[in-house]
Amino acid sequence: MPSIGPVPGHRGLYISAGHGMLGVTLAPATAEGIADMVTSRRIPESMLPFQLAGRI
């Protein structure tokens, strides 16, 4: 499962990794989600299952 979102403990650092062979296919949706996170400082609901908090 991909890891997408802010890196806990590192303000302003976001990650988008682990897409496997679907990276190019999922890039537009992931980029839109990351852009929303950076501009609004909130995690879009569609990205909640992929956040890093609690996984690292």
Stockholm file with secondary structure:
# STOCKHOLM 1.0

chainA/1-56         MPSIGPVPGHRGLYISAGHGMLGVTLAPATAEGIADMVTSRRIPESMLPFQLAGRI
#=GR chainA/1-56 SS CCEEEECTTSTTCEEEECCGGGHHHHHHHHHHHHHHHHHHSSCCGGGGGGCCTTTC
#=GC SS_cons        CCEEEECTTSTTCEEEECCGGGHHHHHHHHHHHHHHHHHHSSCCGGGGGGCCTTTC
//
